Amino acid sequence: MVEFTEKGYLHLTAEEAARFPTHTVIALLRDDELWLMPVRRAASGGLLLKQINRRGDRSLFIEELFRDRPGGYPVGKRSGRWDEERGAFIIPLEPARPFRGTSGTRKP
């Protein structure tokens, strides 16, 4: 279970973070999913997974990635899963909601 915090961080449990041995990830928004993919060498760049407690839980600042997303930045807990075929930890996001007040048609 991951958590998107109100301060813009994504928290991963130690078990989830273990998928990323260099403690760096590439983050991609794909449709209504967030994909976290491991970086093979820390020198290659990526987002840093910072350790936040003795258990080894990790956190990364992720809010900037959602800046242009119609649904905005999600706050709260989500379930994530490792997809072996894609080599990514995938977190489903809620579908983007339409902007309130638009009905799809405008009167002149």
Steps between C-alpha positions, in 0.01 A plus 500: 500500500650832392397844619493832317546763772353849507855638479562339160691187604439139412574258786595139426536220754842339539370193316384708203820707500712182488414478128728803450849394621673823392231703683429697183201474267359633177138613545257503208131585476329260261127552458360461851807329647828607655791278398816485710790333321839420652815677385783250457781734607456791740732708280238477222270743681137461599299589809656418835317272745588643842485277807245639748516256793691206649277246327638618167184664367586750228360821360540706185375843399259437214250788490674679210426206272126564545512872423339468154277200574129586463413309819777675693707347777329215686512502881448182698583132500509281192587140424800438278631186335820389336452414132777259403430527127531880499772518764302763689319556827157617385265710711146547365368855532138607498375598157537868421179686576359762260521863605186597693255723324561374148229311324688441179307764308510877514230744409607809306 
